[in-house]
Amino acid sequence: MSNFNTTDIFDTKELNREYIKETLKIVVAAISNKNYDPISQILGYIKTNNPVYIPRDNKARERIMNINKDELLEYLLYYFIEENKCLEKE
């Protein structure tokens, strides 16, 4: 049961991360279907801000253009660091 005497904060970052994750899945699939390297193509897009590096297939280009570049980089760094936390213990 909720406590109606307090105010909760809705974390929109988690929703945004989920959107970015789903978008990257679509983008990587679209790039891979063209037999291009997803890392090179996404890096080209981030560095130049030119969407021609992302195919239009399955609205991949449209979706990635809706993501702020800073949020995209934050997402990539966040999950890289989270994924590699186990390396700190070695």
Secondary structure, 3 states (H helix, E strand, C coil): CCCCCCCCCCCHHHHHHHHHHHHHHHHHHHHHHCCCCHHHHHHHHHHHCCHHHCCCHHHHHHHHHCCCHHHHHHHHHHHHHHHCHHHHCC
